[in-house]
């Protein structure tokens, strides 16, 4: 074999190595992108769960308000908003917000 033949073989091996490296990198980038998207969804779920937990805790705290007549009386009287006392109005407002948060979580 002469040096030209050995050089030609070396060039082909080098070209194949570059091609294999590019394919490997493309696969790695695709895999990394999929992992990032999955982690983003998990993070978003955790944020929405934390929001829901916070709203539930606020609602529980509002149920312990003195002179609170109960949730049924608030919803039963919700058509006449002017007739609600301050505590009942706060509870009705919190419940509306909680229902929006629950719908928001269901959407995402």
N, C-alpha and C positions, 0 to 999 in steps of 0.2 A: 504494500500500500504506500502511496505517496502522501505527502503532507497536504495536498489539496483535497484528497478524498477524506482524510481524517478531519480537516477543517470543515468540510461540508457536513459530515456526520455530527460534528460538535454544534454547528449552527442549527441543525434540525432538532437535536436534543434540547438546545437552549430555547428554541421557539416553542417546542412542546411544553417545556417547563414553565415558560411565561404564560402560555394558554391555560395550563392546569392551575397556576396560581390565580389567574383572573377568575376562573370558574369557582375556585374555592372561596375567594373573597366575595363574589356575588352571592354565594350561598350563605356565607356568614352575615352579610349585610341584610339579607332577607330574613334570616333567623333573628337577628337583633331587632329589626323593625317589628316583627311579630311579638317579641317579648315586651318591647316598649308599649305597644298598643294594649297588650293584656294587662300590664302593670298600671297603665292609665285608667283602664276600666275598673280595676280593683280599687285604685285610689279614689275614683269618683264614687264608687259604691260606699266606701268608708265615710266619705264626706257626707253623703246623703243619709247614711245610717246615723251618723253623729247629729245631724240636723233633726232627724226624727226623734232620737232619744232626748235631745234638748227640749223639743216641743212637748213631748210626753211628760217630762219632768216639770215643765212650767205648768202644764194642765193639772198635774197632780197637786202642785203647790197651790194653784188657784182653787182647787176643790176644798182646800183646808182653810179658806177665807172665813172669818167669823160672819155670821148671819147669811151664809150662802144657802140658798133654798134648794139647791140641787140642779143638776144638769137638765133634767126633764122639764122643770118649770121654765128654765131659760129657753129651751128649744120650743116648748109649747107656747111661749109668749113672744117668740122671735118676730112674729109678724107685726107686733106692736112694739117696735124698738123704743119708742119714747116712754113706754111704761116700765122698762127694765130699770132696776136700780143700778148703781155704779158697779157693784161687784158682778151682777148678772151680765151687764154689758161687757165687762172685761172678759168674762168667761166665754160669752158668745163670740167675741172678737178673736179670742185665742183659739176657739174651736174652728172657726172659719180659716184661720191661718194654718192650723194643724191639718185640716182637710186639703188645703192647697199644697202643703209640703208632702202629704201622702200621695197626692196625684203626681206631683213633680218627681217623687222617688219612683213611682210606678212607670213614669215615662222613661226615665233613664235606667 
